[in-house]
Amino acid sequence: MAVTAEVLPTGLLPEMSADLHASESQIGLLVTYFAVAVVCSAVPLVAVTRRFPRHTLIVGVLLVVAITSILSAVAPDYTFLAVVRVLGGMAHGLFWAVVGTYSVHLVPKHQIGRAVAITSGGGTAAFVLGVPLGTMLGQAFTWRVPFAVIGVLALFAALLILKKLPRVSPAERERSRRGGVVSGAVLDAPPTLAAHRGRFDATVPAVALLCLVVATLIVGQNTLYTYITPFMISSMGVPASSVGLLLFVYGVAGALGLVLAGVVFSRRPTLGVAVGLVCTAVSVTVLTLFTSNIVVSVVAFAVWGASFGLIPSLMQARLLHIASPAIRDTANAFYSTSFNVGIAGGAFLGGILLNGAGLGALPVTYLVLMVVAGVLLVISWRIARRH
């Protein structure tokens, strides 16, 4: 739901543009505002709330997601909606920083990849069901309806988690940091940097570079994906009524990629990331070269979804493997920040390219940034091996 709320405008650009009297590039900037709020607030909020019980914090953040989604549904104008998006972004950043590491506390280290894949399933579900269904609802009724639905579902989720989510105690947190398994209803506070005060953590360079890789890759992804609706309609020749269906196909393909990430590559995240990057590059290249061929471009679009679906959870698993236990919460917060730097930067860059060079420049820019990310990734792997 949180991810759906973030990226839903990408599927409703024409509808929101007409109702709010704003250009499609301005509607795309609503994704940027949301992501910038995540970037600016995630790490500070993690630091401020590090003493808060994780259970209570997750419930509280979901309540904020519910409120901001409902306010989005009743927004009277573009400015009001932009402000609400900023508030929603702050809640979103804290939510993912907390949830990502919470799952790590519940499993032994060799299952981190699978735990992260399961947690990331919510994000993938946003692309499989959230955005496509939201797009269909928005086209059938009004763009405001899917935002209202997200608000109601987020409220229900908060109540459900209040009853079902296990707690983690400070004593068990210390045990999990040392490699133990947290079971059942235990722990509630995140690890701090107290044990490492006064000395430099040797895993920081590898973590920082991996976050830079993520930011670069996601800038490329969202340069194209934020404006995928006008790209499908104008460049691929897809009827506007079929946009929701194709987004659903993309999402299902992404879910298959996530399953592969958890089942096949959970113990080999480096290999999985490499496979995902190569296949994504090939599919986007085919999409760029054969845009006018509807059959080829739709197949390439689906392969792109599956290939990219491999990458985020494996990147996060890799991050949590190389980060020392003392900085995992902070590392995950920076991962969330770098991801949203990419979302914000991609939406912003895509808007500039859309207004200046046209839709054809979007996939080409994506491919260039993928090459840069690939080079940085190889460097990050070499640094990680030294430690």
C-alpha positions in Angstrom: 0.0 0.0 0.0 2.8 2.4 0.9 4.6 1.7 -2.4 1.3 1.9 -4.4 0.6 5.4 -2.8 4.1 6.5 -3.9 4.0 5.4 -7.6 0.3 5.5 -8.3 0.5 8.8 -10.2 2.6 7.1 -12.9 -0.5 5.2 -14.0 -2.9 8.1 -13.8 -0.9 11.0 -15.4 -3.6 11.9 -17.9 -6.5 11.8 -15.4 -4.7 13.7 -12.7 -3.4 16.2 -15.2 -6.9 17.1 -16.5 -8.5 17.3 -13.0 -5.8 19.3 -11.3 -5.1 21.5 -14.3 -1.4 20.6 -14.4 0.9 19.2 -17.1 1.9 15.5 -17.1 5.4 16.4 -16.1 4.1 18.3 -13.1 2.1 15.2 -12.1 5.3 13.2 -12.5 6.9 15.6 -10.0 4.4 14.4 -7.4 6.4 11.2 -7.3 9.6 13.4 -6.9 8.1 15.3 -4.0 7.2 12.1 -2.2 10.6 10.5 -2.8 12.5 13.7 -1.8 10.6 13.6 1.5 11.8 10.0 2.0 15.4 11.0 1.2 15.5 14.0 3.6 13.7 12.3 6.5 14.5 8.6 6.5 17.8 8.6 8.3 17.0 11.4 10.8 13.7 9.8 11.7 15.4 6.4 12.2 17.8 8.1 14.6 15.1 10.0 16.5 12.9 6.9 16.8 15.6 4.3 17.5 14.3 3.9 21.1 10.7 3.4 20.0 9.2 -0.1 20.0 9.3 -1.4 16.4 5.8 -2.8 16.7 4.3 0.5 17.8 6.3 2.5 15.3 5.2 0.4 12.3 1.5 0.8 13.4 1.9 4.5 13.8 3.5 5.0 10.4 0.8 3.0 8.7 -1.8 5.3 10.3 0.0 8.3 8.8 0.0 6.5 5.4 -3.8 6.1 5.8 -4.4 9.7 6.7 -2.2 11.1 3.9 -3.8 8.8 1.3 -7.3 9.9 2.3 -6.2 13.6 2.2 -4.8 13.0 -1.3 -8.2 11.7 -2.3 -9.9 14.9 -1.3 -7.2 17.3 -2.4 -8.8 20.5 -3.8 -5.8 21.5 -5.9 -2.2 20.6 -6.9 -0.5 22.5 -4.2 -2.5 20.8 -1.4 -1.7 17.4 -2.9 2.0 18.2 -3.2 2.2 19.1 0.5 0.3 15.9 1.5 2.7 13.9 -0.7 5.6 15.2 1.3 4.0 14.1 4.6 3.3 10.7 3.1 6.9 10.4 1.9 8.2 11.0 5.4 6.1 8.1 6.8 7.1 5.9 3.8 10.8 6.3 4.4 10.6 5.5 8.1 8.3 2.5 7.4 10.7 0.8 5.0 13.8 1.6 7.1 12.1 -0.2 10.1 10.4 -3.1 8.3 13.5 -4.1 6.3 15.7 -4.6 9.4 12.9 -5.9 11.5 12.7 -9.0 9.3 16.4 -9.5 9.7 16.0 -9.7 13.5 13.6 -12.7 13.0 15.9 -15.0 11.1 19.5 -16.4 11.1 22.0 -14.7 8.8 21.8 -17.4 6.1 18.1 -16.7 5.6 18.4 -12.9 5.3 18.0 -13.1 1.5 14.8 -15.0 1.8 13.5 -12.8 4.6 14.2 -9.6 2.6 12.6 -11.2 -0.5 9.4 -11.9 1.5 9.4 -8.4 3.0 10.0 -6.9 -0.5 7.0 -8.8 -1.7 4.8 -6.0 -0.5 6.6 -3.6 -2.8 6.3 -6.0 -5.7 2.6 -6.4 -4.9 2.2 -2.7 -5.5 3.3 -3.2 -9.1 1.5 -6.5 -9.6 -1.9 -5.4 -8.2 -1.7 -1.9 -6.6 -0.7 0.3 -9.6 -2.6 -1.7 -12.2 -5.8 -1.9 -10.2 -5.4 1.7 -9.1 -5.1 2.8 -12.7 -8.2 0.8 -13.7 -10.2 2.3 -10.8 -9.0 5.8 -11.7 -9.9 5.3 -15.4 -13.3 3.8 -14.5 -14.3 6.4 -11.8 -11.9 9.1 -10.9 -8.2 9.2 -9.9 -9.3 10.0 -6.3 -11.0 6.7 -5.7 -7.8 4.5 -5.6 -6.2 6.9 -3.1 -9.2 6.6 -0.9 -9.1 2.8 -1.1 -5.4 2.8 -0.1 -6.2 4.9 2.9 -8.9 2.5 4.1 -6.6 -0.5 3.5 -3.7 1.1 5.3 -6.0 1.7 8.3 -7.1 -1.9 8.3 -3.4 -3.1 8.0 -2.4 -1.0 11.0 -5.2 -2.6 13.1 -4.2 -6.1 11.9 -0.5 -5.5 12.6 -1.3 -4.2 16.1 -2.7 -7.7 16.9 -0.4 -9.9 14.8 3.1 -8.5 14.5 5.6 -10.1 17.0 7.5 -7.9 19.4 11.3 -7.9 19.8 12.9 -7.3 23.2 16.2 -5.5 23.9 17.8 -8.7 25.2 16.9 -10.6 22.1 18.0 -7.8 19.9 21.5 -8.2 21.3 21.3 -11.9 20.7 20.3 -11.4 17.0 23.2 -9.0 16.5 25.5 -11.9 17.5 24.0 -14.2 15.0 21.2 -15.8 17.0 17.7 -16.4 15.8 14.9 -14.3 17.2 11.8 -16.5 17.6 8.2 -15.8 18.2 7.2 -12.8 20.3 10.5 -11.2 21.2 12.3 -7.9 20.6 11.4 -4.3 20.1 14.3 -1.9 19.6 16.7 -1.5 16.7 20.5 -1.9 17.1 22.5 1.3 17.7 26.0 2.4 16.9 26.9 2.5 20.5 29.3 -0.5 20.3 31.1 1.2 17.4 31.4 4.7 18.8 35.0 6.0 18.6 36.1 3.8 15.8 35.3 3.5 12.0 33.2 0.6 10.8 35.2 -1.1 8.1 32.0 -2.0 6.2 31.0 1.6 5.6 32.8 2.1 2.2 31.2 -1.0 0.7 27.8 0.0 2.0 28.1 3.6 0.7 29.1 2.5 -2.7 26.4 -0.1 -3.0 23.9 2.7 -2.1 25.3 4.8 -4.9 24.8 1.9 -7.3 21.2 1.6 -6.2 20.6 5.4 -6.6 22.1 5.4 -10.1 20.1 2.4 -11.2 16.8 3.6 -9.8 17.3 7.0 -11.5 17.5 5.2 -14.8 14.5 3.0 -14.0 12.3 5.9 -13.0 13.4 8.2 -15.8 11.4 5.8 -18.0 8.9 4.1 -15.6 7.4 7.4 -14.2 6.3 8.3 -17.6 5.5 4.8 -18.8 1.8 5.7 -19.5 2.4 8.4 -22.1 5.3 6.2 -23.5 2.9 3.2 -24.0 0.2 5.3 -25.5 2.3 7.6 -27.8 5.4 5.4 -28.6 4.2 1.8 -28.3 0.7 2.5 -29.7 -1.1 1.0 -26.7 -4.8 2.1 -26.3 -5.3 4.1 -23.2 -7.9 1.5 -22.0 -5.2 -1.2 -22.1 -2.6 0.7 -20.0 -3.8 -0.9 -16.7 -3.7 -4.4 -18.2 -0.1 -3.9 -19.4 0.9 -2.5 -16.0 -0.6 -5.7 -14.5 1.5 -7.8 -16.9 4.6 -5.9 -15.9 3.8 -6.3 -12.2 3.2 -10.1 -12.6 6.5 -10.4 -14.4 8.1 -8.5 -11.6 6.6 -10.8 -9.0 8.1 -13.8 -10.9 11.4 -12.1 -10.7 11.0 -11.6 -7.0 10.2 -15.3 -6.6 13.4 -16.2 -8.5 15.3 -13.8 -6.3 14.1 -15.5 -3.1 14.2 -19.2 -4.3 17.1 -19.3 -6.7 19.4 -16.5 -5.8 18.8 -15.9 -2.1 22.2 -17.5 -1.3 23.9 -16.0 -4.4 22.7 -12.4 -4.5 25.7 -11.2 -6.5 24.9 -13.6 -9.4 21.2 -12.7 -9.2 21.9 -9.0 -9.5 24.3 -9.6 -12.5 21.6 -11.7 -14.3 18.9 -9.1 -13.5 21.1 -6.2 -14.8 22.0 -7.9 -18.1 18.5 -9.1 -18.8 17.1 -5.6 -18.0 19.6 -3.9 -20.3 18.7 -6.3 -23.2 14.9 -6.0 -22.7 15.1 -2.1 -22.6 17.3 -2.1 -25.7 14.8 -4.2 -27.6 12.0 -2.0 -26.4 13.9 1.0 -27.6 14.7 -0.5 -31.1 11.3 -2.0 -31.7 8.9 0.4 -30.1 6.7 0.6 -33.2 6.2 -3.2 -33.2 3.5 -3.7 -30.6 4.1 -7.4 -30.1 7.8 -7.2 -29.7 7.6 -4.1 -27.5 5.0 -5.7 -25.2 7.1 -8.9 -24.8 10.2 -6.7 -24.1 8.1 -4.7 -21.6 7.2 -7.9 -19.7 10.8 -9.2 -19.7 11.9 -5.9 -18.4 9.5 -6.3 -15.5 10.7 -9.8 -14.7 14.4 -8.9 -15.0 14.2 -5.8 -12.8 12.1 -7.7 -10.3 15.2 -9.7 -9.4 17.3 -6.7 -8.5 15.9 -4.6 -5.5 15.5 -7.4 -2.9 18.9 -9.0 -3.9 20.6 -5.6 -3.6 19.1 -5.2 -0.2 20.1 -8.7 0.8 23.6 -8.0 -0.4 23.7 -4.8 1.6 22.6 -6.5 4.8 25.2 -9.2 4.3 28.1 -6.8 3.9 27.0 -4.4 6.6 28.2 -5.2 10.1 25.4 -5.9 12.6 26.0 -2.6 14.5 25.1 -0.5 11.4 22.4 -2.6 9.8 19.5 -0.2 10.8 21.5 2.8 9.5 22.6 1.0 6.4 19.0 0.0 5.6 17.9 3.6 6.2 20.6 4.8 3.7 19.4 2.1 1.3 15.9 3.4 1.5 17.2 6.9 1.0 19.3 6.0 -2.0 16.3 4.1 -3.5 14.2 7.2 -3.2 17.0 9.5 -4.4 16.7 7.4 -7.5 12.9 7.7 -7.7 13.0 11.4 -7.2 15.9 12.0 -9.6 14.4 9.7 -12.2 11.0 11.4 -12.1 12.7 14.8 -12.2 15.1 13.9 -15.0 12.3 12.2 -17.0 10.2 15.3 -16.8 13.0 17.4 -18.1 13.7 15.0 -21.0 10.0 14.7 -21.7 9.6 18.4 -22.1 12.9 18.9 -24.0 13.8 15.9 -26.0 10.6 13.8 -26.1 9.7 10.3 -25.1 12.4 8.6 -27.2 15.1 10.0 -24.9 13.8 8.2 -21.8 14.9 4.6 -22.6 18.2 5.7 -24.0 19.0 7.6 -20.8 18.0 4.5 -18.8 20.5 2.4 -20.7 23.3 4.9 -20.2 22.7 5.0 -16.5 22.6 1.2 -16.3 26.1 1.1 -17.7 27.3 3.5 -15.1 25.6 1.5 -12.3 27.2 -1.7 -13.6 30.7 -0.2 -13.4 30.1 1.0 -9.9 28.7 -2.3 -8.9 31.9 -4.1 -10.0 33.9 -1.7 -7.9 31.7 -2.2 -4.9 32.1 -6.0 -5.1 35.8 -5.6 -5.1 35.8 -3.3 -2.0 33.4 -5.7 -0.2 35.8 -8.7 -0.8 38.6 -6.8 1.0 36.5 -6.9 4.2 
